[in-house]
Amino acid sequence: MATHSQQLFWRNHFYYPLAAFILLALLVELTGIDLLVADYLYAWEGGSWTLKEAWLTSTLIHKVGKHLSLLIALLLLVALLQSYVTQKLQLWRRELVYLLCAAGGSSALIGLLKSLNHASCAWDFSRYGGKTEYATVFHELLHGSGADCFPAGHASGGYAWVALYFLGVHLQSRWRWAGLAFALSVGLIFGISQQLRGAHFISHDLWTLGICWFFSLLVYKLMLANYKIKN
């Protein structure tokens, strides 16, 4: 039987986030927030995606940002390999594997879903200078009528690091909030930048965050939930 603390954990990390995610996803779908925000950004940029190839959004945040996320993963991989020859790192091998599996797995899952799903980028729609008649994400997913722009791959380079929060929960560390703030901040920056370029809608980023959160939670359950903290 689950203890009170376990019930509290799953309430705060699964049931409440799931309810919030479903509510927000329905809100975005039913209120047309995707269009409202995209319309505003498109008009603000002068009736075209002026920032699509801008240095800040295209080079710094998109290209360099992607490499930064990959660099963090690479450093974790190096640390994991080093754990086989270094006594101190050996004690943290499971945690290193968790971060790589949770963060790397989240990004890989987003990439897989992008290749399987068919939902268009904002710039694909005639409303924003493209050739396709606008349809909601749900409509395109049901009919397979769009391009491969859903979920948001670049935003996952930030949101995937919600794994840092779950590692902090495992370690009972106050630094878990810093890890969560880092993941959400980077994910937001990546996501907003892509919206400014016309690559994604708000709903794409919302789904990306949800997928990353629940995937990291699943890997936490499999790898860390019943694993004793080191003294």
C-alpha positions as CSV (number, residue, x, y, z in Angstrom):
1,M,0.0,0.0,0.0
2,A,1.3,3.5,-0.9
3,T,2.4,5.6,2.0
4,H,1.1,9.1,2.5
5,S,4.3,10.7,1.1
6,Q,4.0,8.5,-2.0
7,Q,0.4,9.5,-2.5
8,L,1.4,13.2,-2.0
9,F,4.2,12.8,-4.6
10,W,1.9,11.3,-7.3
11,R,-0.8,13.8,-6.6
12,N,1.6,16.7,-7.0
13,H,3.6,15.3,-9.9
14,F,1.2,13.3,-11.9
15,Y,-2.5,14.0,-11.2
16,Y,-2.3,17.8,-10.8
17,P,0.0,18.3,-13.8
18,L,-2.1,15.9,-15.9
19,A,-5.3,17.9,-15.0
20,A,-3.5,21.2,-15.7
21,F,-2.2,19.9,-19.0
22,I,-5.6,18.6,-20.2
23,L,-7.3,21.9,-19.1
24,L,-4.7,24.1,-20.9
25,A,-4.7,21.9,-24.1
26,L,-8.5,22.2,-24.3
27,L,-8.3,25.9,-23.5
28,V,-5.8,26.5,-26.3
29,E,-7.8,24.4,-28.8
30,L,-11.3,25.9,-27.9
31,T,-10.3,29.6,-27.6
32,G,-8.1,29.9,-30.6
33,I,-5.1,31.2,-28.7
34,D,-2.8,29.8,-31.3
35,L,-4.2,32.1,-33.9
36,L,-4.5,35.1,-31.6
37,V,-0.8,35.0,-30.7
38,A,0.4,34.1,-34.2
39,D,-1.8,36.8,-35.8
40,Y,-0.3,39.4,-33.4
41,L,3.3,38.3,-34.0
42,Y,2.8,38.1,-37.8
43,A,1.3,41.6,-37.8
44,W,3.9,43.0,-35.4
45,E,6.7,41.7,-37.8
46,G,5.1,43.6,-40.7
47,G,2.9,40.9,-42.3
48,S,5.8,38.5,-42.8
49,W,8.0,36.4,-40.6
50,T,10.8,39.0,-40.5
51,L,12.6,37.2,-37.7
52,K,12.7,33.8,-39.5
53,E,16.3,34.3,-40.6
54,A,17.3,36.9,-38.0
55,W,20.7,36.3,-36.3
56,L,19.1,36.3,-32.8
57,T,16.3,33.8,-33.5
58,S,17.8,31.7,-36.2
59,T,21.5,31.6,-35.4
60,L,21.9,32.3,-31.7
61,I,18.8,30.8,-30.2
62,H,18.0,28.1,-32.7
63,K,21.4,26.9,-33.9
64,V,23.7,27.8,-31.0
65,G,21.0,26.9,-28.5
66,K,20.6,23.4,-30.0
67,H,24.4,22.9,-29.7
68,L,24.3,24.1,-26.1
69,S,21.7,21.5,-25.1
70,L,23.7,18.8,-27.0
71,L,26.9,19.9,-25.2
72,I,25.2,19.4,-21.8
73,A,24.2,15.9,-22.8
74,L,27.7,15.2,-24.0
75,L,29.3,16.4,-20.8
76,L,26.9,14.0,-18.9
77,L,28.0,11.2,-21.2
78,V,31.6,12.0,-20.5
79,A,30.9,12.0,-16.8
80,L,29.1,8.7,-17.0
81,L,32.1,7.1,-18.9
82,Q,34.4,8.6,-16.3
83,S,32.4,7.0,-13.5
84,Y,33.9,3.6,-14.6
85,V,37.4,4.8,-13.6
86,T,36.6,7.3,-10.9
87,Q,35.4,6.2,-7.5
88,K,33.5,9.3,-6.6
89,L,31.6,9.5,-9.9
90,Q,30.9,5.8,-9.6
91,L,28.6,6.6,-6.7
92,W,26.5,8.8,-9.0
93,R,26.3,6.5,-12.0
94,R,22.6,5.8,-11.6
95,E,21.8,9.5,-11.4
96,L,23.9,10.2,-14.5
97,V,22.2,7.4,-16.4
98,Y,18.8,8.8,-15.3
99,L,19.6,12.3,-16.6
100,L,20.8,10.9,-19.9
101,C,17.8,8.6,-20.3
102,A,15.2,11.2,-19.2
103,A,16.5,14.2,-21.0
104,G,17.9,12.4,-24.0
105,G,14.8,10.2,-24.2
106,S,12.4,13.1,-24.0
107,S,14.1,14.8,-27.0
108,A,14.3,11.6,-28.9
109,L,10.6,10.9,-28.3
110,I,9.7,14.4,-29.5
111,G,11.7,13.8,-32.6
112,L,10.0,10.5,-33.2
113,L,6.5,12.0,-32.7
114,K,7.4,14.9,-35.1
115,S,8.3,12.3,-37.8
116,L,5.0,10.4,-37.2
117,N,2.6,13.3,-36.7
118,H,1.4,15.7,-39.4
119,A,0.7,19.1,-38.1
120,S,1.8,22.2,-39.9
121,C,4.2,25.1,-38.9
122,A,2.6,28.5,-38.8
123,W,4.5,29.6,-41.9
124,D,2.8,26.8,-43.9
125,F,-0.6,28.4,-43.7
126,S,-1.9,30.9,-46.3
127,R,-2.9,33.1,-43.4
128,Y,0.8,33.6,-42.8
129,G,2.2,33.6,-46.3
130,G,2.1,29.8,-46.9
131,K,-0.1,27.7,-49.2
132,T,-2.1,25.5,-46.8
133,E,-5.6,26.4,-45.4
134,Y,-5.5,26.8,-41.6
135,A,-6.7,23.9,-39.5
136,T,-6.2,23.3,-35.8
137,V,-3.6,20.9,-34.5
138,F,-6.2,18.3,-33.5
139,H,-7.8,18.5,-36.9
140,E,-4.5,18.0,-38.7
141,L,-3.5,15.1,-36.4
142,L,-6.8,13.4,-37.0
143,H,-6.6,13.8,-40.7
144,G,-2.8,13.6,-41.2
145,S,-3.1,16.7,-43.4
146,G,-0.1,18.8,-42.3
147,A,3.7,18.9,-42.3
148,D,6.0,17.5,-39.6
149,C,6.1,20.4,-37.2
150,F,4.5,18.9,-34.1
151,P,5.5,18.7,-31.3
152,A,8.2,21.5,-31.0
153,G,11.6,19.9,-31.4
154,H,13.7,22.9,-30.5
155,A,11.7,23.7,-27.3
156,S,12.4,20.1,-26.2
157,G,16.1,21.1,-25.9
158,G,15.0,23.1,-22.9
159,Y,12.0,21.3,-21.5
160,A,13.8,17.9,-21.6
161,W,15.8,19.2,-18.6
162,V,12.9,19.0,-16.3
163,A,14.7,15.8,-15.5
164,L,17.0,18.0,-13.3
165,Y,13.9,18.7,-11.1
166,F,13.2,15.0,-10.6
167,L,16.8,14.3,-9.9
168,G,16.6,17.0,-7.2
169,V,13.4,15.4,-5.8
170,H,15.3,12.1,-5.6
171,L,18.2,13.8,-3.8
172,Q,15.8,15.8,-1.6
173,S,17.6,18.9,-2.7
174,R,16.4,22.5,-2.8
175,W,18.3,22.8,-6.0
176,R,15.5,20.9,-7.7
177,W,13.7,24.3,-8.1
178,A,16.8,25.8,-9.8
179,G,16.7,22.8,-12.2
180,L,13.1,23.3,-12.9
181,A,13.6,27.0,-13.5
182,F,16.4,26.3,-15.9
183,A,14.4,23.9,-17.9
184,L,11.3,26.1,-18.1
185,S,13.3,29.2,-18.9
186,V,15.3,27.6,-21.7
187,G,12.2,25.9,-23.0
188,L,10.3,29.2,-23.1
189,I,13.2,31.0,-24.8
190,F,13.5,28.3,-27.4
191,G,9.7,28.1,-27.9
192,I,9.1,31.9,-28.1
193,S,12.0,32.3,-30.5
194,Q,10.5,29.6,-32.8
195,Q,7.1,31.3,-32.6
196,L,8.7,34.5,-33.6
197,R,10.1,32.7,-36.6
198,G,6.7,31.3,-37.6
199,A,7.8,27.7,-36.9
200,H,5.4,26.8,-34.1
201,F,2.3,27.7,-32.2
202,I,1.7,27.9,-28.4
203,S,0.0,24.5,-28.5
204,H,3.1,22.9,-30.0
205,D,5.2,24.1,-27.0
206,L,2.5,23.1,-24.5
207,W,2.5,19.6,-25.8
208,T,6.3,19.4,-25.8
209,L,6.5,20.5,-22.1
210,G,3.8,17.9,-21.2
211,I,5.5,15.1,-23.0
212,C,8.9,16.0,-21.5
213,W,7.4,16.2,-18.0
214,F,5.6,12.9,-18.0
215,F,8.4,11.1,-19.7
216,S,10.9,12.3,-17.1
217,L,8.4,11.2,-14.4
218,L,8.1,7.8,-16.0
219,V,11.9,7.3,-16.1
220,Y,12.1,8.6,-12.5
221,K,9.6,5.9,-11.4
222,L,11.6,3.2,-13.2
223,M,15.1,4.3,-12.1
224,L,15.0,6.4,-9.0
225,A,11.7,6.3,-7.1
226,N,12.7,3.1,-5.1
227,Y,16.4,3.8,-5.0
228,K,17.9,4.8,-1.7
229,I,19.7,8.1,-1.5
230,K,23.5,8.0,-0.8
231,N,24.7,9.1,2.5
